[in-house]
Amino acid sequence: MRAALWLLALFGVAVAIALFAGNNQGTVTVFWPPHRVDLSLNLVLLLLFLAFVFLHAALGALAALFDLPRQALRWRMQQKERAMHGALLDGYSHLLAGRFIRARKSAQAALNQEKSLASGTQALANAAQLRTLAHLLAAESAQALQDRVGREEHLKQALAQTSSREAQETREGTLMRAARWSLDDREPDAAMTWLRGLPQGAARRTVALRMKLKAARLTGRTAEALETARLLAKHRAFSAGAAQSIVRGLAADLLDGAHDTAQLQRAWMSLEPSERLMPELAIHAAQRLAALGGDAHLARDWLLPVWERQHVLPEPLKLKLVAALEAGLDSLDGAWLARIEAAQQADPRDCALQYLAGMACMRRQLWGKAQQLLSQAANGLRDAKLHRNAWRSLALLAEERGDLAAAAQAWKRAAE
């Protein structure tokens, strides 16, 4: 369609010229004493057009002639720039391939090319960023080659190139790489120092939080590591199961770091409500409180949310819960005794609940009921410690009522 329109326009122009030139009777007279030259107007217009075309071509040729030196300089700059980019790409290729010496040489070649370009009349717009990347490449290669002096030198020069506001992203990447190298060298304090240099937004990125978590764990800063793990869990940096496992482990370490009951209570209250509902943490906190000689009533308060869900707990956790409650049976109140009895009656075949109820009755000097429950539990318990405690308690009950034969048999089963 466009070609047809152009063809019609060409025909129109040809018709217009033909109409103008065919009926044009005008002449142009040129007086050059003593001569007189008469020319048709059409010929004069044609000569003027040809003169314009010739003059335009001549000026273009002169401009191209005088522009040759600049074109030659531009061509040389392009060749150097291409060589610089090629050296940088070769360096990263060698780095990925594990050829660290070649990677460092390529980075140095890129720096030399950039230096020669900077000495010219035209400087690159992204020269600072290119220098930073080349220094980072050289520093990465030096890190792989265990050349700490070379790494620190290139790192220092890379940071010097990122002082401008336009190079903020490059500076953040440089600081993160420096933190990673410090972690590789098992220097968590240095890694934390590098990470503190990041802006607030960059410090909350997943890659920075991962390094902060590792550094905090290596330096023993459990509270800071736990807070970082919570942020990573919110950012979905781990799967749900992995995040819960990491947070649970760090919270357990935080509880283990308490050296008295006051510190343990502060550590427990610093946990989030969802973390205090974790059965593993609640049981661990109660056991830790008992080990520090703390209040058994407080331990049972911590265990109450877990106890309310004890029917859905896996067997290993239920056994740990029973062991944690057993440690405070001497101060067991009526409300908890009622809870234990109600749970045992709701599930009369549960050996763990039979054992716990039997031990509670024994502490309350309910000998007959304790004898009945412990006898049922002793034959079904799979946990060695609880099984041994059940038979030992039965032996004590037998001695209490004077049945020495039953006591000897119970002691034998406990020893087995």
C-alpha positions in Angstrom: 0.0 0.0 0.0 2.8 2.4 0.9 4.6 1.6 -2.4 1.4 2.3 -4.4 1.0 5.7 -2.6 4.7 6.6 -3.3 4.2 5.7 -7.0 1.1 7.9 -7.2 2.9 10.7 -5.6 5.8 10.3 -8.1 3.4 10.4 -11.0 1.8 13.5 -9.6 5.2 15.3 -9.2 6.1 14.3 -12.8 2.9 15.7 -14.1 3.3 18.9 -12.2 6.9 19.4 -13.6 5.8 18.6 -17.1 2.9 21.1 -16.9 5.2 23.8 -15.5 8.2 23.1 -17.8 6.2 22.4 -21.0 4.3 25.7 -21.0 7.0 27.8 -19.5 8.1 30.5 -22.0 10.2 32.5 -19.7 13.8 33.3 -20.4 16.8 34.6 -18.4 19.1 37.1 -20.0 22.7 37.4 -18.7 24.6 40.5 -19.8 28.3 40.1 -19.8 29.6 43.1 -21.8 30.0 43.0 -24.6 28.1 39.8 -24.7 24.5 38.9 -24.1 23.4 35.4 -23.2 19.7 34.3 -23.4 18.8 31.2 -21.4 15.5 29.5 -20.9 14.1 29.6 -17.4 13.9 25.8 -17.3 17.6 25.5 -18.1 18.5 28.0 -15.4 16.5 26.1 -12.8 18.2 22.9 -13.8 21.7 24.4 -13.5 20.9 25.9 -10.1 19.7 22.5 -8.9 22.9 20.7 -10.2 25.0 23.4 -8.6 23.3 22.9 -5.3 23.9 19.2 -5.5 27.5 19.6 -6.4 28.2 22.1 -3.6 26.4 19.8 -1.1 28.5 16.8 -2.1 31.7 18.8 -2.0 31.0 20.1 1.5 30.2 16.6 2.7 33.5 15.3 1.2 35.5 18.0 2.9 33.7 17.4 6.3 34.5 13.6 6.0 38.1 14.4 5.2 38.6 16.7 8.2 36.7 14.2 10.4 39.1 11.3 9.7 41.4 11.9 12.7 38.4 12.0 15.1 37.0 8.8 13.5 40.4 7.1 13.9 40.5 8.1 17.6 37.0 6.9 18.1 37.8 3.6 16.5 40.9 3.1 18.7 38.8 3.9 21.8 36.1 1.4 20.7 38.8 -1.3 20.3 40.2 -0.6 23.7 36.7 -0.6 25.3 35.9 -3.9 23.6 39.2 -5.4 24.8 38.4 -4.2 28.3 34.9 -5.7 28.3 36.3 -8.9 26.8 38.9 -9.2 29.5 36.3 -8.7 32.2 34.0 -11.4 30.7 37.0 -13.7 30.4 37.9 -13.1 34.0 34.4 -14.1 35.2 34.4 -17.1 33.0 37.7 -18.2 34.4 36.5 -17.6 37.9 33.4 -19.8 37.4 35.7 -22.5 35.9 38.0 -22.4 38.9 41.0 -20.9 37.1 41.6 -18.2 39.6 45.1 -17.2 38.4 43.8 -16.6 34.9 40.8 -14.8 36.3 43.0 -12.4 38.3 45.2 -11.8 35.2 42.1 -11.0 33.1 40.8 -8.6 35.8 44.2 -6.8 35.8 44.1 -6.6 32.0 40.7 -5.0 32.2 42.0 -2.5 34.8 45.0 -1.6 32.5 42.7 -1.1 29.5 40.4 1.1 31.6 43.4 3.1 32.7 44.5 3.7 29.2 41.0 4.8 28.2 40.9 7.2 31.2 44.1 8.8 30.0 42.5 9.7 26.6 40.2 12.6 25.8 37.0 10.6 26.3 36.3 8.8 29.5 33.7 6.1 30.0 30.5 7.0 31.6 30.5 3.8 33.8 34.3 3.7 34.4 33.9 3.6 38.2 31.5 0.7 38.1 33.8 -1.2 35.7 36.8 -0.6 38.0 34.8 -1.8 41.0 33.8 -5.0 39.3 37.3 -5.7 38.1 38.7 -5.2 41.6 36.0 -7.4 43.0 36.9 -10.1 40.5 40.5 -9.8 41.4 39.7 -9.9 45.1 37.5 -13.0 44.6 40.3 -14.8 42.8 42.8 -13.8 45.6 40.4 -15.1 48.2 40.2 -18.5 46.4 44.0 -18.5 46.2 44.3 -17.6 50.0 46.1 -14.4 49.1 44.7 -12.2 51.9 47.0 -9.3 51.2 46.0 -9.1 47.6 42.3 -9.5 48.5 42.4 -6.7 51.0 44.2 -4.4 48.5 41.7 -5.0 45.8 38.8 -4.7 48.3 40.1 -1.4 49.5 40.3 -0.1 45.9 36.9 -1.4 45.1 35.3 0.5 48.1 37.2 3.6 47.0 35.4 3.5 43.6 31.9 3.3 45.2 31.9 6.6 47.2 29.5 8.3 44.8 25.7 8.0 45.2 25.3 6.5 41.8 27.4 3.5 42.9 25.3 2.7 46.0 24.2 -0.7 44.7 27.8 -1.7 43.8 29.0 -0.6 47.2 26.3 -2.8 48.9 27.4 -5.8 46.9 31.1 -5.1 47.8 30.3 -5.0 51.5 28.3 -8.3 51.2 31.2 -10.0 49.4 33.6 -8.8 52.1 31.3 -10.2 54.8 31.1 -13.5 52.9 34.9 -13.7 52.7 35.2 -13.0 56.5 32.8 -15.9 57.2 34.8 -18.2 54.9 37.9 -17.3 57.0 36.0 -18.0 60.2 36.0 -14.3 61.3 32.4 -13.7 62.3 33.2 -10.4 64.1 34.7 -9.0 60.9 31.7 -10.2 59.0 29.4 -8.4 61.4 31.4 -5.2 61.0 31.0 -5.3 57.2 27.3 -6.0 57.5 26.8 -3.0 59.8 28.1 -0.8 57.0 25.0 -1.7 54.9 22.1 0.7 54.7 18.9 -0.4 56.5 17.1 -1.6 53.4 20.1 -3.7 52.2 20.7 -5.1 55.7 17.2 -6.7 55.6 17.8 -8.5 52.3 17.7 -12.3 52.5 21.4 -12.7 51.6 22.5 -10.2 54.2 20.3 -11.8 56.9 21.6 -15.3 56.1 25.2 -14.1 56.6 24.2 -12.2 59.8 22.5 -15.4 61.1 25.7 -17.4 60.5 27.9 -14.7 62.0 25.7 -14.3 65.1 25.7 -18.1 65.7 29.5 -18.3 65.4 30.0 -15.5 67.9 27.5 -16.9 70.4 25.0 -14.0 70.1 22.0 -16.3 70.4 19.4 -13.5 70.9 20.5 -11.7 67.8 20.6 -14.9 65.8 17.1 -15.7 67.0 15.8 -12.3 65.9 17.5 -12.8 62.5 16.1 -16.2 62.1 12.6 -14.8 62.7 13.1 -12.2 60.0 14.3 -14.9 57.6 11.2 -17.0 58.4 9.0 -14.0 57.6 10.8 -13.5 54.3 10.3 -17.2 53.6 14.0 -17.7 53.1 13.5 -21.3 54.4 10.8 -23.8 54.1 8.2 -23.8 56.9 9.7 -26.9 58.6 13.3 -25.7 58.3 12.4 -22.2 59.7 10.6 -23.8 62.6 13.5 -26.1 63.3 16.1 -23.3 63.2 14.0 -21.0 65.4 13.4 -23.8 67.9 17.1 -24.7 68.1 18.1 -21.1 68.7 15.4 -20.6 71.3 16.6 -23.7 73.1 20.2 -22.4 73.0 18.9 -19.1 74.5 17.2 -21.0 77.3 20.4 -23.0 77.9 22.4 -19.8 78.2 20.4 -18.8 81.3 22.4 -19.4 84.5 19.7 -18.7 87.1 15.9 -18.8 87.2 15.6 -15.0 86.7 17.6 -15.2 83.5 15.6 -18.2 82.4 12.3 -16.3 83.0 13.6 -13.3 81.0 14.7 -15.6 78.2 11.3 -17.4 78.2 9.4 -14.1 78.1 11.5 -12.8 75.2 10.2 -15.6 73.0 7.2 -14.9 70.8 3.8 -16.4 71.8 3.9 -18.9 68.9 7.4 -20.0 70.1 6.2 -20.5 73.7 3.5 -22.8 72.3 6.1 -25.2 70.7 6.0 -28.4 72.8 9.7 -28.9 72.5 10.5 -25.5 73.8 8.0 -25.6 76.6 9.3 -29.0 77.8 12.9 -27.9 77.5 12.2 -24.7 79.5 10.5 -26.6 82.2 13.3 -29.1 82.5 15.8 -26.3 82.5 13.9 -24.5 85.3 13.8 -27.7 87.3 17.6 -28.2 86.8 18.1 -24.6 88.2 15.9 -25.3 91.2 13.1 -23.1 90.1 9.4 -23.0 91.0 7.6 -26.2 89.9 4.3 -24.3 89.7 5.9 -21.9 87.2 7.1 -24.9 85.2 3.7 -26.4 85.1 2.2 -23.1 84.0 4.6 -23.2 81.0 3.6 -26.8 80.3 -0.1 -26.2 80.5 -0.6 -25.3 76.8 1.3 -28.4 75.9 -0.6 -30.6 78.3 -3.9 -29.4 76.7 -2.6 -30.8 73.4 -0.9 -33.9 74.8 -3.4 -36.2 73.0 -2.0 -35.1 69.6 1.7 -35.2 70.6 4.0 -37.9 69.1 5.0 -40.5 71.6 8.6 -39.2 72.2 7.3 -35.7 73.0 4.6 -37.1 75.3 7.2 -39.1 77.2 9.3 -36.0 77.6 6.3 -34.1 78.8 5.6 -36.8 81.4 9.2 -36.8 82.6 9.0 -33.0 82.9 5.8 -33.1 85.0 7.2 -35.9 87.1 10.0 -33.7 88.3 7.5 -31.4 90.1 5.1 -33.9 91.5 6.1 -33.2 95.1 4.3 -29.8 94.9 1.5 -31.0 92.7 -1.8 -29.1 93.5 -5.3 -30.4 93.3 -6.1 -28.8 89.9 -3.2 -30.6 88.2 -4.0 -33.8 89.9 -7.5 -33.6 88.5 -6.1 -32.8 85.0 -3.9 -35.9 85.1 -6.7 -38.2 86.3 -9.1 -36.8 83.7 -6.6 -37.4 81.0 -5.8 -40.9 82.2 -9.5 -41.8 82.4 -10.1 -40.4 78.9 -7.4 -42.6 77.5 -7.1 -45.6 79.9 -4.7 -47.6 77.6 -2.1 -44.8 77.4 0.9 -46.2 79.4 2.5 -42.8 79.7 -0.6 -41.3 81.3 -1.0 -44.4 83.5 2.6 -43.9 84.7 2.1 -40.2 85.4 -1.1 -40.8 87.3 0.4 -43.6 89.3 3.4 -41.5 90.3 1.1 -38.6 91.3 -1.0 -41.0 93.4 2.1 -42.4 95.0 3.2 -38.9 96.0 -0.2 -38.3 97.5 0.1 -41.6 99.4 -2.7 -43.2 97.5 -1.0 -46.6 97.6 -3.7 -48.8 96.2 -4.4 -46.7 93.2 -0.7 -46.1 92.6 -0.1 -49.8 92.7 -2.8 -50.5 90.2 -1.8 -47.8 87.7 2.0 -48.5 87.9 1.4 -52.2 87.4 -0.5 -51.5 84.2 2.1 -49.0 83.0 5.2 -51.0 83.8 4.2 -53.8 81.3 3.7 -51.4 78.4 6.2 -48.6 78.7 8.9 -48.6 76.0 11.0 -45.8 77.5 13.8 -47.4 79.5 14.0 -44.7 82.1 10.3 -44.6 82.8 10.1 -48.4 82.7 12.9 -48.6 85.3 11.2 -45.9 87.5 7.9 -47.7 87.3 9.3 -51.0 88.6 11.4 -49.2 91.2 8.3 -47.4 92.5 6.4 -50.8 92.6 9.3 -52.2 94.6 9.0 -49.4 97.1 5.3 -49.9 97.4 5.8 -53.6 98.0 8.3 -52.9 100.7 5.8 -50.4 102.2 3.2 -53.1 102.6 5.7 -55.7 103.7 5.6 -58.0 100.6 9.3 -58.8 100.3 8.9 -61.3 97.5 7.0 -58.8 95.3 9.6 -56.2 96.2 12.5 -58.4 95.2 10.8 -59.3 91.9 10.1 -55.6 91.2 13.8 -54.7 92.0 14.9 -57.4 89.6 12.7 -56.1 86.8 14.0 -52.6 87.5 17.6 -53.8 87.3 16.9 -55.5 84.0 
